[in-house]
Each structure stands twice: as C-alpha cells, then as structure tokens.
C-alpha cells in the first residue's frame, strides 16, 4: 500500500490555502434551517448549513421519531470533495478495498463490519491502519476528516461526543469508511439492525443501546440515480422480514409502499434512523461512480456518548 504523503501530497501536489478553503466553504452554504413537513407525506426533514449554527436537539428528534432526516450542508466544500475523489480514483491503492457481493457493484475503502468474518482480529488491525491513513489523507487537503465529522455530530447531539466503538482490549472499530457505488451499483431496501443477529456485531451489541442511526457524506454524486430512498415503513422491532440479512430467501414486495428520494449534494451530510426506517440506495445511472463517507452509530450504554462503526 503506497504512502499517503508521497502519493497525494507530493505526487498530486495539492496546495490548499486557508483563503481558498474559506471561499469554497462559503460557496457551499445553503440557506436557513427548515422543518420541511411537506417534502414527503410521511417524512419530516430538517436542513441546515454547517456554518450557520446547528440545532442541538436534531439527533434527539431522530431518536424520538419527531424527525426522520437531518441534512447538514457544507460539511466539506465541494472543491475539497472533488479533490479527494480525484485522488482516490487516481491512486486506488491508498486504502484497503472491501468489495460488496458482485451484483451490488459497490465497494468500501476500509472494511465493513457487515461483510467481515466473525473473527475480527484482522478487522481491528485494519481499523488502526485506516485511522492513520485517513488522517494523513485529509491533511493533504487541509482538513482532519474524522474530527470534522465528530464536530458536526456533536453539535447536533447536545455536546455528546462520537467515537469509534470499542473492541476487545484497546482496539477500536472503524470510525468511518469511504464507499463507492459503480455504475449500476445499489443497496437493496433494508433496516440497519444487524446487532441483533450478526456475530461480527457482538462488541457493538455489548457497548450500545437503542436504535442505529447512520450518516452519509456525499463526496461525488452519480450522474443520475444513486440517491438515498426512504420508505413509508418503520420496523416494529429489530428483527422481521425486512432485516438486513443476506441469507433471507424471500424479499419483501415494496411496490405498494410510498417512498421519497433524498438529494444529498457533494459536501453535505444526511443522518437517518436507519435501524427503524426502511431505506435503500437507488441504482447508480450514468458512467460516474458515487462516492461517500459513511458510518453507523448508536448511544453508548454508559458515559453519555455515542459509538460509531464502519
């Protein structure tokens, strides 16, 4: 695996000044905080610009069901997103790659707990390497990627911090991963409720409680398609026919359900209560890969904090 500083900072010679970063950040601002109850009959969507001050109760509203979606614009500037994607595509050996099953035409840079063998020793070793590589990668663009994500999430949750979920001893899960959806790539409709039955989630199940939330930060949109689609269906419990179980032979019929496509532009973050709301990533259309940063999270059982995992 190539050295991050050599392949990105030196080879690509990216030189970001503070003035340019500020100008780019200003260009990505979008309006005022809005409670948009009319966007979809069954959804309440909250939207805010990162630079305009974030409401501290946003994640509380997701958890109690009074809101369904939180959108934060301008988490990263669109210029920085474009530069990161360019670097990731030109130097694909920067990070370890995990492939989705073939039909999904998608992949992770980093490792995904859902797709990992129950023996997690290699996963935790890879998480430590990824943390270092992500810090170096972001430094080439003048941003600490993980710290920026933590700052936004913390502001939305009354100052409660967010950190990588603990594993055995001093090990930690991935805090986040990059995700790519190639043309034709998608994720089928599901609830994120893996902690109830996946062996690889045993440390998550021990450390967390309550529903799973998830965030996605768009780095590059698809030319068409590839959007998050939310359905008018909530889970009554953490199991059932819609659970995210690759072995389920019978897939539910979704044709009669209302749904809503959520547009998340480059640089913006979307957060949903994905453990309770049925959702999918619609198929990517066109020739461009959809790039995101993504993670799952839940309240820690102790300490007034939140644990994240990729």
Backbone bond lengths (Angstrom), bond angles and torsions (degrees), N, CA, C in turn:
res aa  C-N    CA-C-N  psi(-1)  N-CA   C-N-CA  omega(-1)  CA-C   N-CA-C  phi
1 X - - - 1.466 - - 1.533 109.11 -
2 X 1.328 117.05 129.03 1.454 120.73 -173.83 1.515 111.55 -70.34
3 X 1.346 114.84 154.66 1.451 120.24 178.34 1.523 109.97 -72.20
4 X 1.331 115.79 131.21 1.466 121.09 -175.77 1.517 111.55 -59.44
5 X 1.341 117.16 -48.51 1.457 120.04 -175.99 1.521 111.48 -61.87
6 X 1.338 117.22 -40.02 1.458 120.26 -177.87 1.514 111.41 -69.33
7 X 1.346 117.02 -46.93 1.457 119.41 -172.85 1.509 113.67 -76.96
8 X 1.335 117.25 -29.90 1.456 119.45 -178.61 1.520 111.45 -100.37
9 X 1.336 117.35 -61.60 1.462 120.45 -172.18 1.518 112.26 -66.48
10 X 1.341 117.24 -36.93 1.456 120.20 -177.43 1.523 111.81 -91.41
11 X 1.322 116.53 -55.93 1.458 120.51 -174.98 1.520 112.15 -62.57
12 X 1.312 117.75 -46.19 1.447 120.61 -178.71 1.525 112.79 -84.25
13 X 1.365 116.18 -18.43 1.466 121.77 175.23 1.523 112.20 53.70
14 X 1.309 114.58 55.01 1.465 120.07 178.70 1.517 109.34 -87.54
15 X 1.316 117.10 125.39 1.457 121.22 -177.37 1.526 108.67 -128.11
16 X 1.343 115.31 99.24 1.460 119.88 -178.70 1.524 109.69 -99.93
17 X 1.321 116.76 124.81 1.459 120.48 174.90 1.520 109.86 -92.29
18 X 1.344 116.11 158.39 1.461 119.78 178.97 1.519 111.87 -63.19
19 X 1.336 115.67 -35.83 1.459 118.20 179.33 1.518 111.47 -64.25
20 X 1.329 116.45 -42.09 1.460 119.15 179.92 1.513 111.08 -66.83
21 X 1.318 116.57 -39.18 1.464 119.75 177.64 1.520 110.78 -60.43
22 X 1.334 116.43 -43.04 1.458 119.68 -178.91 1.520 111.23 -66.17
23 X 1.348 116.51 -41.47 1.460 119.30 179.10 1.525 111.02 -63.29
24 X 1.348 116.44 -42.15 1.455 120.44 179.84 1.514 110.74 -64.59
25 X 1.341 115.43 -40.06 1.455 119.62 -179.50 1.529 110.45 -63.63
26 X 1.343 115.52 -39.93 1.462 118.88 179.52 1.528 111.33 -64.00
27 X 1.347 116.73 -36.30 1.451 120.08 -178.96 1.516 112.38 -65.84
28 X 1.353 116.88 -24.41 1.461 119.57 -175.59 1.528 113.11 -91.59
29 X 1.318 118.49 1.18 1.461 120.21 -179.70 1.526 110.80 -69.44
30 X 1.302 115.38 142.47 1.465 119.84 176.99 1.516 109.74 -134.76
31 X 1.294 116.03 102.14 1.443 124.23 163.38 1.506 119.66 53.68
32 X 1.329 114.42 -151.39 1.447 124.55 -172.58 1.521 110.34 -107.92
33 X 1.346 114.80 165.89 1.464 120.05 173.83 1.524 109.01 -67.11
34 X 1.331 115.82 133.15 1.456 119.87 -177.62 1.519 110.35 -133.57
35 X 1.332 118.51 135.42 1.451 123.39 165.47 1.526 106.08 -93.72
36 X 1.328 116.64 106.39 1.459 120.15 -170.73 1.530 109.50 -105.99
37 X 1.325 116.70 74.06 1.455 120.95 -177.34 1.527 112.17 -67.12
38 X 1.315 118.13 -19.59 1.460 120.64 -175.10 1.525 112.70 -95.06
39 X 1.325 119.05 0.06 1.460 119.92 179.83 1.519 110.63 -61.22
40 X 1.339 116.21 -42.25 1.459 121.39 174.78 1.519 107.01 -144.54
41 X 1.323 116.58 147.74 1.459 120.27 -175.24 1.523 112.80 -57.05
42 X 1.325 116.46 -31.33 1.463 119.56 -172.32 1.526 113.35 -111.11
43 X 1.324 118.47 6.68 1.458 120.98 -176.93 1.521 112.17 -122.94
44 X 1.329 115.97 143.25 1.457 122.62 165.78 1.520 106.84 -112.47
45 X 1.324 116.09 119.23 1.454 121.90 -175.70 1.524 109.05 -113.79
46 X 1.318 116.48 124.88 1.458 122.57 177.44 1.526 108.66 -103.22
47 X 1.334 117.08 131.59 1.467 120.42 -177.15 1.519 110.09 -132.42
48 X 1.343 115.26 139.63 1.459 120.80 -177.09 1.517 110.20 -153.74
49 X 1.332 116.96 146.27 1.456 121.41 170.67 1.521 110.08 -80.39
50 X 1.307 116.55 137.78 1.464 121.93 -178.72 1.522 112.04 -56.98
51 X 1.323 117.78 -35.48 1.459 121.50 -174.37 1.523 113.35 -86.26
52 X 1.324 118.25 -0.24 1.465 120.02 -175.42 1.521 113.50 -102.54
53 X 1.337 117.52 7.06 1.453 120.57 -178.72 1.514 111.12 88.79
54 X 1.324 116.55 121.05 1.458 120.71 -172.61 1.526 111.34 -99.22
55 X 1.326 118.61 146.07 1.466 121.97 -179.93 1.524 110.15 -74.04
56 X 1.309 116.03 132.53 1.455 119.95 -173.28 1.521 113.39 -75.48
57 X 1.322 118.79 -11.63 1.464 120.67 -177.13 1.521 112.84 -104.21
58 X 1.323 118.81 12.31 1.467 120.78 -173.87 1.524 112.27 -61.63
59 X 1.345 117.60 -44.99 1.457 119.27 -178.63 1.524 111.64 -74.04
60 X 1.330 117.01 -28.77 1.466 119.32 172.11 1.524 110.06 -59.07
61 X 1.304 116.32 -41.87 1.467 120.50 -179.30 1.524 111.50 -66.73
62 X 1.343 116.86 -34.86 1.463 118.50 174.15 1.522 110.74 -63.92
63 X 1.320 115.71 -44.70 1.467 119.38 -175.87 1.528 112.56 -67.38
64 X 1.339 116.75 -36.38 1.470 117.74 -177.60 1.528 112.41 -89.88
65 X 1.334 116.91 -1.09 1.453 120.58 174.64 1.502 115.77 86.48
66 X 1.338 118.75 2.46 1.462 120.32 178.58 1.529 112.27 -79.95
67 X 1.323 116.88 -10.04 1.468 122.83 170.66 1.518 107.47 -137.61
68 X 1.325 115.81 153.54 1.463 121.10 -177.57 1.516 113.12 -112.91
69 X 1.332 116.30 -28.04 1.467 121.22 -175.64 1.525 108.65 -141.95
70 X 1.328 116.71 136.80 1.458 122.24 169.68 1.525 107.41 -117.63
71 X 1.331 115.66 125.55 1.463 122.03 177.88 1.521 109.06 -117.33
72 X 1.332 116.96 125.24 1.461 121.73 177.72 1.523 107.66 -119.33
73 X 1.314 116.65 116.25 1.460 121.79 -179.98 1.521 110.96 -88.19
74 X 1.335 116.28 150.42 1.456 121.36 173.59 1.506 115.17 75.03
75 X 1.330 118.80 26.15 1.468 120.31 175.00 1.526 109.54 -63.61
76 X 1.321 116.40 -41.78 1.460 123.06 170.13 1.529 107.30 -127.76
77 X 1.315 116.78 148.57 1.459 119.21 176.91 1.524 109.41 -69.60
78 X 1.311 116.41 153.50 1.456 120.22 179.18 1.517 111.53 -65.91
79 X 1.328 118.35 -30.63 1.464 121.09 176.07 1.522 111.21 -64.09
80 X 1.333 116.80 -44.03 1.464 119.95 179.31 1.525 110.17 -66.43
81 X 1.313 117.87 -40.75 1.462 120.51 177.49 1.529 110.44 -58.25
82 X 1.328 116.54 -46.56 1.465 120.29 -179.42 1.523 111.26 -62.05
83 X 1.339 116.55 -40.21 1.463 119.98 -179.97 1.526 111.19 -67.82
84 X 1.337 117.10 -39.73 1.462 119.66 178.27 1.525 110.91 -63.64
85 X 1.324 117.10 -45.10 1.458 120.44 -179.73 1.523 110.78 -63.31
86 X 1.323 116.57 -41.26 1.464 120.39 178.43 1.526 110.21 -59.27
87 X 1.329 116.79 -43.40 1.461 120.92 179.48 1.527 111.30 -66.66
88 X 1.318 117.15 -42.52 1.462 120.66 -179.71 1.527 111.48 -63.58
89 X 1.337 116.75 -37.38 1.455 119.68 -177.78 1.526 112.43 -79.09
90 X 1.331 116.91 -30.67 1.463 119.56 -179.50 1.527 112.62 -80.88
91 X 1.333 116.74 -25.32 1.463 120.80 -177.51 1.536 108.90 -129.69
92 X 1.337 117.06 74.51 1.470 120.62 -172.56 1.524 114.66 -70.20
93 X 1.348 118.15 -4.73 1.467 119.72 178.89 1.523 112.50 -94.95
94 X 1.325 117.53 11.93 1.464 119.88 -179.76 1.519 112.01 -65.09
95 X 1.323 116.48 -38.04 1.457 121.76 -175.86 1.526 109.61 -130.78
96 X 1.321 115.06 154.98 1.451 120.51 174.04 1.526 109.92 -63.88
97 X 1.328 116.95 140.98 1.462 122.37 -176.51 1.530 109.95 -108.72
98 X 1.332 115.77 133.90 1.460 122.70 172.34 1.520 107.87 -118.78
99 X 1.317 116.95 123.34 1.464 121.48 -178.91 1.526 111.16 -90.52
100 X 1.337 116.11 138.02 1.449 121.11 166.15 1.531 108.57 -66.59
101 X 1.336 118.41 163.88 1.467 119.70 169.50 1.526 110.65 -53.04
102 X 1.335 117.12 145.09 1.453 124.45 -169.52 1.502 117.43 -44.11
103 X 1.345 120.34 -47.98 1.472 120.11 -174.92 1.526 114.08 -62.43
104 X 1.339 117.60 -22.12 1.460 120.18 -176.03 1.530 112.81 -79.98
105 X 1.336 118.13 -15.74 1.465 122.79 176.77 1.530 111.54 48.41
106 X 1.312 116.35 49.09 1.467 122.56 -175.56 1.526 109.38 -143.23
107 X 1.336 115.96 164.23 1.456 120.59 -177.45 1.517 110.14 -155.99
108 X 1.318 115.76 163.70 1.460 123.58 172.59 1.519 109.15 -114.94
109 X 1.332 117.24 146.00 1.461 122.15 159.31 1.518 104.95 -96.52
110 X 1.325 115.61 110.50 1.444 122.29 -167.92 1.520 107.49 114.74
111 X 1.315 117.05 -165.51 1.462 120.99 179.19 1.518 110.14 -120.45
112 X 1.334 114.85 147.28 1.455 121.75 178.98 1.520 109.23 -109.37
113 X 1.318 116.45 128.26 1.459 121.20 -175.19 1.525 111.62 -61.84
114 X 1.334 117.34 -34.15 1.462 120.42 179.33 1.521 111.77 -60.53
115 X 1.337 116.28 -35.73 1.459 121.41 -173.27 1.520 112.65 -96.78
116 X 1.329 116.97 3.47 1.463 120.08 -175.09 1.528 111.58 -90.85
117 X 1.323 114.78 147.91 1.459 120.92 173.49 1.527 109.38 -61.88
118 X 1.340 118.14 147.22 1.475 120.39 -179.99 1.528 114.24 -56.87
119 X 1.334 117.64 -25.36 1.458 120.45 173.48 1.520 107.54 -77.12
120 X 1.329 117.00 108.05 1.466 121.20 -167.44 1.524 114.58 -98.27
121 X 1.317 119.17 9.54 1.467 120.18 -178.05 1.525 111.17 -56.87
122 X 1.336 116.97 -48.06 1.466 120.29 179.86 1.525 111.35 -65.64
123 X 1.323 116.95 -35.59 1.465 120.94 178.46 1.524 110.50 -60.62
124 X 1.332 117.39 -48.41 1.462 120.05 -177.39 1.527 111.69 -68.31
125 X 1.320 117.72 -35.11 1.470 120.49 175.04 1.525 110.40 -64.79
126 X 1.335 115.70 -41.32 1.470 119.60 178.94 1.521 111.29 -66.54
127 X 1.340 116.99 -34.74 1.468 120.33 179.55 1.523 111.21 -62.93
128 X 1.312 116.49 -39.49 1.466 119.84 179.36 1.522 110.77 -65.75
129 X 1.337 116.96 -41.83 1.463 120.08 177.79 1.524 110.91 -64.49
130 X 1.320 116.28 -42.28 1.467 120.39 -177.77 1.521 111.08 -63.95
131 X 1.321 117.37 -39.41 1.468 120.82 178.83 1.525 110.70 -57.31
132 X 1.335 116.63 -45.20 1.463 121.05 179.02 1.520 111.34 -66.27
133 X 1.338 116.51 -45.61 1.458 120.40 -178.30 1.527 111.92 -65.71
134 X 1.337 116.74 -36.71 1.462 119.88 179.09 1.522 111.01 -65.65
135 X 1.325 116.61 -39.71 1.466 120.37 178.69 1.527 110.57 -63.09
136 X 1.320 117.31 -43.56 1.471 121.41 179.06 1.525 111.35 -67.24
137 X 1.312 115.16 -40.74 1.467 119.86 179.65 1.525 110.60 -61.24
138 X 1.319 117.56 -48.88 1.452 120.88 -179.91 1.511 113.29 -63.60
139 X 1.350 116.54 -33.73 1.465 120.17 -179.18 1.521 111.51 -61.46
140 X 1.322 116.95 -27.75 1.463 119.98 178.48 1.528 112.42 -65.92
141 X 1.319 116.77 -19.79 1.458 121.87 -179.58 1.524 111.45 -113.45
142 X 1.331 116.43 10.69 1.461 120.84 176.48 1.510 114.31 75.20
143 X 1.332 118.06 26.70 1.463 120.38 -177.59 1.525 109.84 -142.82
144 X 1.327 116.74 138.71 1.458 122.94 169.77 1.529 105.71 -90.66
145 X 1.322 116.56 102.93 1.460 121.55 -170.38 1.524 111.42 -60.65
146 X 1.320 116.84 -50.75 1.465 119.89 -177.70 1.523 111.26 -64.39
147 X 1.334 117.14 -41.76 1.464 120.32 -179.61 1.525 111.20 -63.66
148 X 1.331 117.73 -37.75 1.463 120.65 177.43 1.525 110.81 -63.17
149 X 1.330 117.02 -43.69 1.457 120.67 178.90 1.526 111.00 -62.71
150 X 1.339 116.39 -44.77 1.459 121.17 179.63 1.523 110.81 -60.57
151 X 1.328 117.46 -42.95 1.461 121.16 -178.25 1.524 111.46 -61.15
152 X 1.325 116.92 -43.41 1.462 120.52 -179.99 1.522 110.71 -65.51
153 X 1.329 116.68 -48.32 1.464 120.48 -178.10 1.524 111.67 -63.26
154 X 1.332 116.72 -40.70 1.461 121.07 -179.37 1.523 111.05 -62.78
155 X 1.329 116.66 -40.60 1.464 120.48 179.43 1.525 111.64 -65.40
156 X 1.322 116.59 -28.82 1.461 121.05 -179.52 1.523 112.84 -82.42
157 X 1.349 117.43 -6.83 1.464 120.60 -172.60 1.524 111.59 -131.24
158 X 1.332 117.01 44.94 1.467 123.67 174.40 1.529 112.64 53.80
159 X 1.326 116.50 35.43 1.456 120.46 175.49 1.511 114.98 82.39
160 X 1.335 118.23 0.04 1.462 120.03 176.63 1.523 109.10 -69.67
161 X 1.307 116.84 131.55 1.451 120.32 -172.87 1.516 111.88 -81.69
162 X 1.323 115.46 165.64 1.455 124.03 178.72 1.521 108.35 -127.06
163 X 1.314 116.32 133.40 1.463 120.59 -178.53 1.515 109.55 -148.86
164 X 1.335 115.32 162.55 1.461 120.12 177.91 1.525 109.61 -61.83
165 X 1.322 116.49 135.24 1.465 121.64 -178.10 1.526 110.74 -63.16
166 X 1.344 117.19 143.67 1.464 120.13 -178.01 1.520 112.04 -75.48
167 X 1.321 113.88 149.08 1.454 121.80 170.07 1.516 108.70 -114.49
168 X 1.302 118.05 -156.50 1.471 120.29 178.75 1.529 111.31 -70.73
169 X 1.322 116.68 143.06 1.466 120.29 179.45 1.511 111.13 63.02
170 X 1.344 115.64 -127.54 1.472 121.47 -179.22 1.527 112.20 -99.81
171 X 1.313 117.55 8.06 1.461 120.06 -177.14 1.526 111.02 -75.68
172 X 1.320 114.87 156.77 1.462 122.12 -179.34 1.526 109.61 -134.90
173 X 1.329 115.32 149.92 1.457 120.53 172.97 1.534 109.68 -71.44
174 X 1.323 116.30 168.59 1.463 120.59 168.82 1.523 108.23 -59.41
175 X 1.335 116.60 136.54 1.465 118.82 173.81 1.522 110.68 -78.48
176 X 1.313 116.81 -39.38 1.462 122.41 178.32 1.515 108.24 -153.90
177 X 1.306 117.35 172.16 1.459 123.36 174.08 1.529 108.51 -144.41
178 X 1.328 115.65 160.31 1.460 120.61 167.08 1.528 107.84 -85.67
179 X 1.321 116.04 145.12 1.465 119.93 176.70 1.513 109.24 -130.83
180 X 1.313 116.08 135.26 1.461 121.61 176.86 1.519 111.06 -121.23
181 X 1.332 116.02 133.74 1.463 121.42 174.28 1.529 107.09 -116.53
182 X 1.317 115.86 111.52 1.458 121.57 -179.55 1.539 109.71 -71.91
183 X 1.338 117.09 168.87 1.465 118.75 174.82 1.529 110.74 -52.14
184 X 1.326 115.05 129.78 1.458 121.02 -175.30 1.514 113.80 87.54
185 X 1.324 117.47 -7.61 1.450 121.34 -177.75 1.520 112.40 -73.05
186 X 1.326 116.24 150.27 1.458 121.39 -178.59 1.521 108.64 -163.09
187 X 1.339 115.95 170.95 1.461 122.93 168.56 1.523 106.53 -130.65
188 X 1.319 118.69 126.10 1.470 120.31 -176.40 1.519 112.18 -68.39
189 X 1.306 116.24 164.25 1.472 122.04 -177.48 1.527 110.48 -62.72
190 X 1.343 115.54 136.79 1.465 120.64 -176.83 1.520 110.14 -165.65
191 X 1.317 115.86 166.78 1.455 124.04 165.00 1.520 107.45 -104.64
192 X 1.333 117.02 142.55 1.471 120.86 175.48 1.528 108.53 -85.67
193 X 1.299 116.10 87.55 1.466 119.72 -176.44 1.533 111.35 -133.30
194 X 1.327 115.09 31.95 1.458 120.12 -171.57 1.521 114.75 -63.46
195 X 1.334 117.79 -23.43 1.458 118.98 -173.81 1.522 112.46 -63.32
196 X 1.333 117.20 -15.17 1.460 120.27 -176.87 1.526 112.90 -83.99
197 X 1.349 117.55 -15.36 1.462 116.15 -175.62 1.522 115.41 -147.75
198 X 1.335 120.83 -12.39 1.461 120.72 -179.33 1.526 110.26 -84.90
199 X 1.343 118.93 126.38 1.466 120.73 177.99 1.530 113.14 -59.11
200 X 1.328 117.33 -31.58 1.464 119.79 -178.94 1.524 112.40 -69.73
201 X 1.343 116.83 -11.59 1.465 121.66 179.45 1.528 113.31 -95.27
202 X 1.310 118.12 13.55 1.468 119.01 -172.21 1.522 112.69 -63.52
203 X 1.332 118.38 -36.33 1.465 119.60 179.32 1.525 111.06 -74.94
204 X 1.325 116.90 -32.65 1.464 120.96 174.93 1.529 109.65 -64.09
205 X 1.326 116.72 -45.20 1.462 120.98 -179.30 1.522 111.35 -62.55
206 X 1.320 117.19 -35.45 1.466 120.83 179.64 1.523 112.32 -70.82
207 X 1.333 117.03 -31.91 1.464 120.77 -169.45 1.517 114.57 -99.33
208 X 1.345 118.23 -16.40 1.461 120.02 -171.48 1.527 111.27 -123.23
209 X 1.335 114.11 166.74 1.458 121.05 176.19 1.523 108.79 -146.87
210 X 1.320 115.40 161.64 1.457 119.77 178.24 1.519 112.48 81.06
211 X 1.334 114.86 -174.72 1.460 120.61 -176.36 1.520 112.38 -72.29
212 X 1.316 113.97 152.58 1.457 120.94 172.33 1.526 109.27 -80.48
213 X 1.337 115.83 130.84 1.461 122.79 166.14 1.526 107.56 -104.84
214 X 1.292 116.42 161.46 1.462 119.20 173.89 1.516 109.53 -143.01
215 X 1.337 115.02 150.56 1.462 119.49 174.13 1.521 109.30 -122.78
216 X 1.325 114.34 150.17 1.463 122.83 174.24 1.520 107.21 -135.16
217 X 1.318 116.65 129.96 1.460 122.32 172.75 1.521 107.37 -111.04
218 X 1.314 116.66 120.29 1.461 120.05 179.38 1.523 110.08 -76.82
219 X 1.324 116.00 128.81 1.465 121.71 172.81 1.524 110.74 -101.83
220 X 1.332 117.11 -36.22 1.465 121.85 175.70 1.516 108.24 -149.37
221 X 1.321 116.72 125.14 1.456 120.97 176.48 1.524 110.33 -76.75
222 X 1.315 116.11 156.63 1.456 121.07 169.02 1.532 109.00 -70.11
223 X 1.326 116.59 160.45 1.463 119.34 175.49 1.522 110.53 -61.51
224 X 1.315 115.76 -35.22 1.467 122.16 174.35 1.527 107.19 -157.36
225 X 1.336 115.77 159.09 1.455 118.79 -178.66 1.524 111.46 67.65
226 X 1.327 116.31 -162.27 1.456 121.28 175.84 1.513 114.64 73.36
227 X 1.334 118.45 12.60 1.460 120.12 -177.57 1.529 111.28 -89.56
228 X 1.320 114.53 157.92 1.454 120.90 172.73 1.522 108.74 -69.80
229 X 1.345 116.53 127.38 1.456 121.64 179.07 1.522 108.85 -116.92
230 X 1.326 115.78 122.55 1.464 122.21 -179.30 1.517 109.41 -106.62
231 X 1.337 116.09 139.05 1.457 121.83 -176.53 1.527 110.89 -107.64
232 X 1.303 114.55 155.83 1.466 121.51 178.19 1.532 109.22 -82.14
233 X 1.332 114.35 63.36 1.461 120.54 179.89 1.523 109.04 -153.39
234 X 1.313 116.27 124.32 1.461 122.65 176.66 1.523 109.58 -109.99
235 X 1.318 116.25 145.89 1.454 121.09 176.94 1.521 109.70 -73.70
236 X 1.326 116.67 137.34 1.466 120.48 176.01 1.517 111.47 -84.33
237 X 1.328 115.71 -20.09 1.460 120.77 175.61 1.512 107.94 -154.34
238 X 1.321 117.78 -171.12 1.470 120.54 -176.08 1.527 112.12 -94.24
239 X 1.292 117.93 21.12 1.451 120.27 175.98 1.503 109.20 -132.14
240 X 1.347 118.28 -152.27 1.449 121.16 173.66 1.508 113.74 100.03
241 X 1.343 114.92 177.98 1.457 120.40 -170.64 1.516 113.83 -70.71
242 X 1.332 118.50 -18.92 1.462 120.54 -178.57 1.530 112.76 -94.82
243 X 1.321 117.63 3.92 1.460 118.22 -175.80 1.527 110.63 -64.01
244 X 1.306 116.94 159.54 1.467 122.90 -176.06 1.521 109.44 -81.41
245 X 1.323 115.50 71.67 1.457 122.43 -175.91 1.524 108.45 -118.58
246 X 1.342 116.31 113.14 1.461 120.89 -176.70 1.525 112.38 -64.50
247 X 1.358 117.97 -18.98 1.458 121.29 -174.82 1.521 113.74 -91.42
248 X 1.332 117.40 -4.40 1.461 118.90 -179.76 1.529 110.55 -66.36
249 X 1.305 115.81 123.71 1.458 119.87 -177.74 1.526 111.35 -79.21
250 X 1.331 117.56 -35.29 1.463 121.17 -176.52 1.518 110.01 -99.65
251 X 1.310 116.05 116.26 1.459 121.12 178.88 1.526 109.48 -94.02
252 X 1.329 117.70 138.61 1.464 120.02 -175.81 1.527 112.44 -70.28
253 X 1.319 116.19 152.74 1.459 123.04 176.42 1.526 108.58 -84.89
254 X 1.327 116.33 118.47 1.463 121.30 -176.83 1.526 112.28 -103.65
255 X 1.309 117.28 2.01 1.464 120.31 -170.13 1.522 113.23 -63.78
256 X 1.324 117.97 -25.07 1.464 120.21 -177.41 1.529 112.80 -96.65
257 X 1.322 117.21 0.65 1.459 120.50 -179.87 1.520 111.40 -87.68
258 X 1.332 116.77 140.33 1.463 120.51 169.40 1.531 108.36 -68.39
259 X 1.333 115.57 149.15 1.459 119.33 176.50 1.521 109.64 -146.28
260 X 1.318 115.27 163.40 1.462 121.02 -179.00 1.526 108.62 -142.62
261 X 1.333 115.98 129.64 1.462 122.43 177.14 1.525 109.05 -88.18
262 X 1.328 116.54 127.22 1.463 122.05 -178.17 1.527 108.28 -102.19
263 X 1.320 116.07 118.24 1.466 120.78 178.67 1.517 109.34 -85.02
264 X 1.335 116.51 121.07 1.464 122.45 179.22 1.523 107.40 -121.56
265 X 1.345 118.66 99.22 1.465 120.71 -176.12 1.523 112.26 -69.32
266 X 1.300 116.54 165.36 1.465 121.50 179.51 1.523 110.58 -56.52
267 X 1.335 116.09 132.62 1.453 122.19 -179.25 1.512 114.52 93.00
268 X 1.334 117.88 -9.80 1.458 121.89 -178.18 1.524 111.47 -98.75
269 X 1.335 115.18 155.18 1.457 123.02 178.71 1.523 109.69 -115.17
270 X 1.334 116.53 135.45 1.450 122.15 171.61 1.519 108.16 -116.00
271 X 1.333 116.20 138.73 1.465 122.21 178.27 1.523 107.37 -127.46
272 X 1.321 116.89 131.32 1.458 121.53 179.38 1.521 109.75 -136.11
273 X 1.320 115.39 158.18 1.470 120.96 174.01 1.527 107.05 -85.14
274 X 1.317 115.15 75.30 1.460 121.76 -168.37 1.523 112.89 -73.26
275 X 1.331 117.82 -15.28 1.451 119.96 174.46 1.517 112.90 -72.69
276 X 1.334 118.02 -18.97 1.468 122.61 -177.07 1.520 113.87 -116.59
277 X 1.343 117.46 -26.23 1.463 120.75 -176.73 1.526 109.55 -99.55
278 X 1.315 117.84 123.81 1.458 121.50 176.95 1.535 108.82 -64.60
279 X 1.327 116.35 133.90 1.459 120.20 -174.97 1.530 110.31 -154.96
280 X 1.315 114.73 164.64 1.462 120.95 175.23 1.524 108.79 -154.00
281 X 1.340 116.44 169.12 1.459 122.57 167.08 1.520 106.48 -103.09
282 X 1.330 116.48 117.20 1.458 121.31 -178.36 1.530 110.19 -65.25
283 X 1.329 118.65 152.28 1.463 120.93 -177.88 1.524 112.99 -56.61
284 X 1.333 114.47 137.26 1.461 121.66 177.97 1.524 109.19 -75.36
285 X 1.326 116.25 131.36 1.457 121.95 178.33 1.534 109.42 -114.34
286 X 1.323 115.75 154.50 1.460 120.34 -178.31 1.516 110.91 91.38
287 X 1.333 115.83 -165.87 1.467 121.27 -173.24 1.522 113.75 -106.18
288 X 1.318 118.07 -0.12 1.463 121.27 -173.66 1.530 111.03 -102.34
289 X 1.338 115.81 139.77 1.465 121.92 176.32 1.522 110.52 -75.54
290 X 1.311 116.51 137.85 1.470 122.40 172.91 1.528 107.97 -86.22
291 X 1.343 117.70 123.14 1.462 123.50 -178.39 1.522 110.27 -113.97
292 X 1.335 116.14 136.21 1.462 120.70 177.28 1.524 110.39 -144.12
293 X 1.328 114.98 163.63 1.458 123.73 160.29 1.524 106.32 -104.53
294 X 1.320 118.02 137.95 1.459 118.47 -176.26 1.525 110.57 -148.12
295 X 1.318 114.88 157.87 1.459 120.91 176.96 1.522 109.69 -165.48
296 X 1.321 115.02 161.89 1.458 123.30 173.60 1.522 108.62 -110.23
297 X 1.342 116.88 158.82 1.462 119.05 -177.76 1.517 109.73 -158.68
298 X 1.337 114.36 155.77 1.459 121.46 177.22 1.519 108.06 -156.06
299 X 1.330 115.97 161.53 1.460 120.81 -179.91 1.530 110.30 -68.17
300 X 1.330 115.71 136.09 1.462 120.09 173.23 1.520 109.49 -69.82
301 X 1.329 116.54 148.70 1.460 120.31 178.84 1.531 111.99 -68.23
302 X 1.323 116.37 -24.86 1.454 120.69 179.30 1.529 109.98 -136.96
303 X 1.317 116.13 156.74 1.463 120.82 169.65 1.490 116.87 91.52
304 X 1.347 120.23 0.48 1.455 120.52 177.11 1.509 113.83 59.85
305 X 1.322 117.36 42.75 1.463 122.08 -177.54 1.526 109.41 -138.88
306 X 1.309 115.69 -179.72 1.454 122.07 -179.34 1.529 109.53 -126.52
307 X 1.323 115.90 142.32 1.468 121.43 177.54 1.518 109.71 -108.78
308 X 1.335 115.54 139.08 1.458 122.55 -178.83 1.524 109.39 -118.79
309 X 1.317 115.66 156.72 1.464 120.49 175.48 1.518 110.26 -155.77
310 X 1.308 115.42 150.92 1.462 121.50 178.04 1.514 110.08 -107.88
